[in-house]
Amino acid sequence: MDDFIVLIAGISGLWGGTEIVVRNALVLAKKYNVSELFIGLTILAFGTDLPELVVAIDGAFYNLKGVNVSGVIVGNAIGSSVCQISIVMGLTAFFHFLKVEKKQVRYMAIELIGSLLLLLLLAFDHTITWNDGALMIVVFLIYIFTRLQREPKQLQAEFKIDKKRSLNDVLPVIFLVLGLGLVIFSSDITIKHALNIAQIWEVRQSFVGAVIIGLGSSLPELAVSVNAAIKKKPGLSIGNIIGSNIFDLLIPLGMASLVADIRVIKETLWFDIPFLLLISISVLWFLDEKRGLKRSQGIILLCSYVLYAVIKYLFSDPG
């Protein structure tokens, strides 16, 4: 029980540190008159996925020291994606039906399904190596570039720097660094106690990474998406969730594999990724309908996550 309480504290630290980083990064961005599109593609996309990224990199250093935590790394990346596309998308649909243009749905289908298939292909030999990771990072950079190219008129990032320094300029930088430090510290606590819980509960690391850590590390996306839905900005909600999933599938695993090879178990290849692929296709189909993703379909997504978590637990022996 002590390990579980400390694990929750670690996850809370990940969430709290991310909130501090994102808030102060936004303050700095507005200070320099950076466009909203640039903020969305960089600060919000990278900031809300900071827990998954730091946990993955920290876990890779554990692998490098001979303590294999690949299950936590992969489980967190895949589990966060499942949580975001089901729980976050489902709960967001309760506040406002989610609808985007059909052309945008086609773009999202190509990018999201393409990212999933690439991960499946690279992990098919049960190992993600440094060259696999480099390819994943390059693909993500191409994705960002094409996103920017599709909306050139909106990208007006004029960096008007005020040369007069004041305490108001320095404080956001200090808090940003402190927030990042909290995320790094919390990730180490999270990994250590996730390993302990996996042993005590006699379940795979991937279960703890996917269901417990994955659920907790998706809180920033939930906050952003629900807030956007309440303000009747469904496009921002959908973009945040789909963009976060593409990030989680490519960057945390890609960056971690540059430090040490990441092992991928059969359960991930034959259950987690196919389940995520199925639910992603379902969401894209819902979005392509005339009224978009409605509350009733949001309930279906919530139920699908419960099914995922139950199956993960029942068939997650430590062997």
Wavefront OBJ file of the C-alpha trace (Angstrom):
o trace
v 0.000 0.000 0.000
v 2.898 2.359 0.798
v 4.311 1.812 -2.699
v 0.920 2.590 -4.265
v 0.561 5.826 -2.248
v 4.071 6.945 -3.228
v 3.344 5.998 -6.861
v 0.222 8.191 -6.823
v 2.323 10.977 -5.289
v 4.853 10.535 -8.098
v 2.124 10.710 -10.753
v 0.688 13.791 -9.027
v 4.154 15.342 -9.191
v 4.294 14.608 -12.920
v 0.945 16.330 -13.397
v 1.763 19.278 -11.135
v 5.172 19.831 -12.718
v 3.632 19.709 -16.191
v 1.033 22.309 -15.201
v 3.780 24.631 -13.949
v 5.854 24.149 -17.121
v 2.922 24.700 -19.501
v 1.535 27.754 -17.668
v 4.874 29.546 -17.532
v 5.822 28.563 -21.084
v 2.542 30.138 -22.229
v 3.375 33.306 -20.279
v 6.740 33.527 -22.050
v 5.187 32.760 -25.447
v 2.628 35.549 -25.044
v 5.375 37.872 -23.856
v 7.145 37.405 -27.194
v 3.917 37.550 -29.254
v 4.156 33.972 -30.542
v 1.132 32.875 -32.624
v -1.581 30.643 -31.141
v -0.896 27.973 -33.767
v 2.777 27.837 -32.826
v 1.816 27.640 -29.142
v -0.589 24.777 -29.854
v 1.871 22.754 -31.917
v 4.795 23.195 -29.540
v 4.024 24.260 -25.966
v 0.661 22.532 -25.530
v 1.567 19.442 -27.572
v 4.987 18.927 -25.998
v 4.050 20.293 -22.578
v 1.035 18.075 -21.914
v 3.060 15.019 -23.012
v 6.023 15.867 -20.800
v 5.229 13.090 -18.246
v 5.350 10.335 -20.900
v 8.555 11.727 -22.397
v 10.440 12.108 -19.098
v 9.294 8.695 -17.800
v 10.513 7.102 -21.055
v 13.934 8.775 -21.003
v 14.414 8.145 -17.279
v 13.393 4.522 -17.807
v 15.902 4.154 -20.657
v 18.700 5.084 -18.258
v 17.444 2.309 -15.950
v 17.772 -0.077 -18.927
v 21.278 1.227 -19.552
v 22.195 0.361 -15.936
v 20.890 -3.192 -16.383
v 17.478 -2.740 -14.726
v 14.976 -3.524 -17.486
v 11.926 -1.261 -17.239
v 10.871 -1.543 -20.887
v 7.394 -2.652 -19.784
v 6.837 0.627 -17.935
v 8.199 2.703 -20.844
v 6.154 1.006 -23.574
v 3.119 0.503 -21.330
v 3.001 4.195 -20.434
v 3.299 5.333 -24.069
v 0.619 2.944 -25.357
v -1.581 3.193 -22.253
v -1.600 6.994 -22.364
v -2.658 6.842 -26.018
v -5.490 4.417 -25.227
v -6.606 6.588 -22.298
v -6.559 9.781 -24.374
v -8.472 8.360 -27.345
v -11.080 6.723 -25.089
v -11.447 8.374 -21.665
v -10.322 11.900 -22.594
v -12.213 11.896 -25.911
v -15.247 10.239 -24.299
v -15.476 12.651 -21.361
v -14.899 15.644 -23.638
v -17.890 14.560 -25.758
v -20.100 14.980 -22.672
v -19.503 18.746 -22.738
v -19.826 19.356 -26.486
v -20.197 17.143 -29.536
v -16.866 16.880 -31.354
v -16.815 17.717 -35.042
v -14.159 18.789 -37.559
v -14.103 19.124 -41.336
v -14.004 15.886 -43.324
v -10.691 16.922 -44.876
v -9.192 17.255 -41.381
v -10.490 13.792 -40.472
v -8.679 12.357 -43.513
v -5.444 14.076 -42.494
v -5.790 12.781 -38.927
v -6.511 9.257 -40.195
v -3.345 9.219 -42.292
v -1.191 10.643 -39.498
v -2.576 8.678 -36.543
v -3.030 5.307 -38.256
v 0.308 5.783 -40.025
v 2.055 6.364 -36.668
v 0.463 3.225 -35.222
v 1.438 1.067 -38.186
v 4.994 2.433 -38.110
v 5.310 1.568 -34.407
v 3.906 -1.914 -35.058
v 6.361 -2.457 -37.918
v 9.418 -1.236 -35.983
v 8.493 -3.216 -32.849
v 7.686 -6.433 -34.709
v 11.099 -7.918 -33.828
v 10.309 -7.169 -30.122
v 13.002 -4.481 -29.881
v 13.052 -0.764 -30.643
v 16.671 0.123 -31.411
v 18.354 3.503 -31.755
v 17.947 3.553 -35.543
v 14.236 2.720 -35.124
v 13.994 5.602 -32.667
v 15.774 7.990 -35.019
v 13.270 7.120 -37.757
v 10.345 7.741 -35.375
v 11.698 11.172 -34.460
v 12.244 12.091 -38.124
v 8.673 11.009 -38.967
v 7.318 13.160 -36.132
v 9.293 16.185 -37.356
v 7.843 15.639 -40.840
v 4.372 15.524 -39.242
v 4.969 18.860 -37.489
v 6.317 20.405 -40.706
v 3.285 19.284 -42.745
v 0.930 20.608 -40.034
v 2.592 23.993 -40.273
v 2.496 23.926 -44.066
v -1.252 23.260 -44.087
v -1.962 26.404 -42.077
v 0.587 28.935 -43.352
v -1.700 31.962 -42.962
v -2.241 31.263 -39.288
v 1.456 30.955 -38.550
v 2.549 34.478 -37.810
v 5.086 33.975 -35.072
v 6.579 37.402 -34.644
v 9.133 37.333 -31.887
v 8.980 40.910 -30.615
v 11.443 40.802 -27.776
v 11.252 43.488 -25.144
v 14.854 44.232 -24.188
v 13.850 45.737 -20.872
v 14.227 42.991 -18.294
v 12.154 42.930 -15.128
v 11.239 40.526 -12.370
v 8.114 39.605 -14.356
v 10.377 38.301 -17.145
v 12.596 36.251 -14.846
v 9.948 34.584 -12.672
v 8.319 32.506 -15.490
v 11.766 31.153 -16.429
v 12.505 30.218 -12.802
v 9.121 28.502 -12.374
v 9.512 26.727 -15.725
v 12.865 25.266 -14.633
v 11.439 24.309 -11.214
v 8.443 22.633 -12.901
v 10.728 20.636 -15.186
v 12.809 19.616 -12.169
v 9.645 18.421 -10.406
v 8.685 16.316 -13.451
v 12.152 14.699 -13.586
v 12.181 14.008 -9.825
v 8.637 12.620 -9.923
v 9.391 10.359 -12.900
v 12.166 8.614 -10.940
v 9.812 8.047 -7.992
v 7.107 6.790 -10.364
v 9.364 4.238 -12.068
v 10.851 2.889 -8.826
v 7.490 2.281 -7.185
v 5.882 1.039 -10.395
v 8.480 -1.750 -10.394
v 7.694 -2.547 -6.751
v 3.940 -2.683 -7.421
v 4.427 -4.942 -10.448
v 6.258 -7.408 -8.197
v 3.839 -7.137 -5.258
v 0.683 -7.439 -7.396
v 2.353 -10.094 -9.575
v 1.440 -8.329 -12.812
v 3.486 -7.227 -15.796
v 5.238 -3.863 -15.791
v 3.170 -3.037 -18.878
v -0.059 -3.206 -16.833
v 1.221 -0.712 -14.257
v 2.649 1.502 -17.014
v -0.454 1.362 -19.219
v -3.313 1.524 -16.727
v -2.019 3.293 -13.607
v 0.742 5.589 -14.895
v -0.901 5.972 -18.324
v -4.164 7.113 -16.745
v -2.423 9.570 -14.437
v -0.121 11.034 -17.096
v -3.143 11.752 -19.332
v -4.574 14.303 -16.869
v -2.998 17.308 -18.643
v -4.680 16.316 -21.937
v -7.990 15.850 -20.112
v -7.774 19.335 -18.588
v -6.922 21.005 -21.921
v -9.542 19.099 -23.944
v -12.449 19.514 -21.514
v -11.664 23.210 -21.082
v -11.670 23.663 -24.877
v -14.973 21.767 -25.181
v -16.621 23.919 -22.495
v -15.548 26.987 -24.474
v -17.104 25.340 -27.578
v -13.793 24.873 -29.376
v -14.086 21.193 -30.401
v -11.315 21.501 -32.972
v -8.811 22.361 -30.246
v -9.981 19.375 -28.154
v -9.668 16.931 -31.037
v -6.351 18.382 -32.193
v -4.917 18.146 -28.685
v -5.931 14.487 -28.275
v -4.917 13.262 -31.740
v -1.690 15.287 -31.656
v -0.847 13.934 -28.195
v -1.391 10.363 -29.377
v 0.906 10.824 -32.370
v 3.510 12.354 -30.030
v 3.199 9.510 -27.488
v 3.542 6.835 -30.169
v 6.696 8.321 -31.687
v 8.671 10.647 -29.422
v 8.914 9.008 -25.938
v 9.836 5.603 -27.393
v 12.004 7.213 -30.066
v 13.973 9.338 -27.585
v 14.278 6.501 -25.058
v 15.651 4.099 -27.682
v 18.483 6.550 -28.418
v 19.664 5.904 -24.842
v 19.064 2.130 -24.692
v 17.182 -0.545 -26.629
v 13.524 -0.911 -25.611
v 12.062 -4.425 -25.398
v 8.483 -4.934 -26.616
v 6.593 -7.993 -25.330
v 4.123 -10.124 -27.327
v 1.166 -8.784 -25.302
v 1.880 -5.274 -26.595
v 2.202 -6.406 -30.220
v -0.868 -8.639 -30.306
v -3.220 -6.854 -27.905
v -2.316 -3.259 -26.917
v -1.396 -1.866 -30.330
v -4.249 -3.662 -32.201
v -6.717 -2.467 -29.514
v -5.451 1.088 -29.893
v -5.682 0.757 -33.685
v -9.291 -0.480 -33.455
v -10.453 2.272 -31.115
v -8.606 4.926 -33.172
v -10.418 3.794 -36.326
v -13.712 3.897 -34.392
v -13.078 7.468 -33.216
v -12.167 8.609 -36.736
v -15.361 6.977 -38.025
v -17.427 8.759 -35.355
v -15.799 12.079 -36.271
v -16.557 11.509 -39.947
v -20.297 11.250 -39.259
v -22.582 14.207 -39.961
v -22.857 15.409 -36.335
v -19.449 14.148 -35.266
v -18.702 12.370 -31.992
v -21.743 12.590 -29.701
v -22.322 11.871 -26.009
v -23.671 8.357 -26.677
v -20.518 7.501 -28.583
v -18.469 9.023 -25.780
v -20.034 6.439 -23.452
v -18.923 3.691 -25.846
v -15.363 5.024 -25.690
v -15.428 5.104 -21.872
v -16.674 1.507 -21.764
v -13.951 0.455 -24.193
v -11.293 1.713 -21.770
v -12.851 -0.258 -18.913
v -12.739 -3.350 -21.152
v -9.086 -2.639 -21.993
v -8.095 -2.251 -18.323
v -9.950 -5.423 -17.249
v -8.379 -7.528 -20.009
v -4.932 -6.100 -19.193
v -5.335 -7.080 -15.553
v -6.794 -10.556 -16.115
v -4.116 -11.591 -18.597
v -1.201 -9.680 -17.115
v 0.740 -12.380 -15.279
v 4.382 -11.467 -14.589
v 5.720 -14.336 -16.642
l 1 2 3 4 5 6 7 8 9 10 11 12 13 14 15 16 17 18 19 20 21 22 23 24 25 26 27 28 29 30 31 32 33 34 35 36 37 38 39 40 41 42 43 44 45 46 47 48 49 50 51 52 53 54 55 56 57 58 59 60 61 62 63 64 65 66 67 68 69 70 71 72 73 74 75 76 77 78 79 80 81 82 83 84 85 86 87 88 89 90 91 92 93 94 95 96 97 98 99 100 101 102 103 104 105 106 107 108 109 110 111 112 113 114 115 116 117 118 119 120 121 122 123 124 125 126 127 128 129 130 131 132 133 134 135 136 137 138 139 140 141 142 143 144 145 146 147 148 149 150 151 152 153 154 155 156 157 158 159 160 161 162 163 164 165 166 167 168 169 170 171 172 173 174 175 176 177 178 179 180 181 182 183 184 185 186 187 188 189 190 191 192 193 194 195 196 197 198 199 200 201 202 203 204 205 206 207 208 209 210 211 212 213 214 215 216 217 218 219 220 221 222 223 224 225 226 227 228 229 230 231 232 233 234 235 236 237 238 239 240 241 242 243 244 245 246 247 248 249 250 251 252 253 254 255 256 257 258 259 260 261 262 263 264 265 266 267 268 269 270 271 272 273 274 275 276 277 278 279 280 281 282 283 284 285 286 287 288 289 290 291 292 293 294 295 296 297 298 299 300 301 302 303 304 305 306 307 308 309 310 311 312 313 314 315 316 317 318 319
